[in-house]
Amino acid sequence: MFVADGIGFGVTLVKMELGAVLVLTSLVLGAGGCAHTDVTPGQAQRLITAAEDLVVLDVRERSEYCDARGHIPGALNYPYTSGVLRARYRELPKDHPILVVCRSGRRSKLAAESLRSHGFSEVYNMTGGMKAWEGQTAACDEASR
């Protein structure tokens, strides 16, 4: 990665890498495909840095979101298993890329598939989940627990 003034060409390379993944996905599935794009935690970190309008969606239950592992800073918490995402997905912007995360990647995959079936066009699933995340995390404050 080439870096100039702390940002550099890395953002362009990430967009090119993720763009290539999306092009390949659409070629395999066709324009009407209902697939999301799986990304590694490293690719997710680069996506967070590169995409200004990215929505990070954490689908773990609130107790997991606020546990010692923490959550990705700025992530919205719409738990999948308890039905919060199913009830509130309409609140999310369909015209923004969405990165879905959970503890291990299983629930986020299901949530990503659900979002795609509801017409969200740019959905990424972070494989390995927060167990594999090595980036910055945030804790919940006492008022939000």
Backbone hydrogen bonds, N-H to C=O, Kabsch-Sander energy under -0.5 kcal/mol:
donor,donor_aa,acceptor,acceptor_aa,energy
7,I,4,A,-1.4
8,G,4,A,-1.3
9,F,2,F,-0.8
10,G,2,F,-0.9
10,G,7,I,-0.8
11,V,8,G,-0.7
13,L,9,F,-2.3
14,V,10,G,-2.4
15,K,11,V,-2.4
16,M,12,T,-2.4
17,E,13,L,-2.7
18,L,14,V,-3.1
19,G,15,K,-2.5
20,A,16,M,-2.3
21,V,17,E,-1.7
22,L,18,L,-2.3
23,V,19,G,-2.5
24,L,20,A,-2.4
25,T,21,V,-2.3
26,S,22,L,-2.5
27,L,23,V,-2.1
28,V,24,L,-2.1
29,L,25,T,-2.6
30,G,26,S,-2.3
33,G,30,G,-1.7
37,T,123,V,-2.6
38,D,36,H,-0.5
39,V,125,N,-2.9
44,A,40,T,-2.7
45,Q,41,P,-2.3
46,R,42,G,-1.9
47,L,43,Q,-2.3
48,I,44,A,-2.6
49,T,45,Q,-1.9
50,A,46,R,-2.2
51,A,47,L,-2.9
52,E,50,A,-0.9
54,L,51,A,-1.3
55,V,97,P,-2.6
56,V,54,L,-0.5
57,L,55,V,-0.6
57,L,99,L,-3.4
58,D,56,V,-0.6
58,D,76,L,-3.3
59,V,57,L,-0.6
59,V,101,V,-2.9
64,E,61,E,-1.0
65,Y,61,E,-2.4
66,C,62,R,-2.0
67,D,64,E,-1.3
70,G,67,D,-1.4
71,H,138,A,-2.1
75,A,72,I,-2.3
76,L,56,V,-2.9
78,Y,58,D,-1.7
78,Y,76,L,-0.7
80,Y,59,V,-2.4
81,T,59,V,-0.5
83,G,80,Y,-1.4
84,V,79,P,-0.7
85,L,79,P,-2.2
87,A,83,G,-2.0
88,R,84,V,-2.0
89,Y,85,L,-1.7
91,E,88,R,-2.2
92,L,89,Y,-1.6
96,H,93,P,-1.2
98,I,122,E,-2.6
99,L,55,V,-2.9
100,V,98,I,-0.6
100,V,124,Y,-3.4
101,V,57,L,-2.7
109,K,105,G,-1.2
110,L,106,R,-1.8
111,A,107,R,-2.8
112,A,108,S,-2.7
113,E,109,K,-2.3
114,S,110,L,-2.1
115,L,111,A,-2.6
116,R,112,A,-2.4
117,S,113,E,-2.1
118,H,114,S,-1.0
118,H,115,L,-0.7
119,G,116,R,-1.7
120,F,115,L,-2.2
121,S,94,K,-0.8
123,V,121,S,-0.6
124,Y,98,I,-3.4
125,N,37,T,-2.5
126,M,100,V,-2.4
127,T,39,V,-2.5
127,T,125,N,-0.9
128,G,104,S,-0.9
129,G,126,M,-1.1
130,M,102,C,-2.7
131,K,103,R,-2.5
131,K,128,G,-0.6
132,A,128,G,-0.8
132,A,129,G,-1.4
133,W,129,G,-0.7
138,A,71,H,-3.0
144,S,141,D,-1.2
145,R,141,D,-0.5
145,R,142,E,-0.9
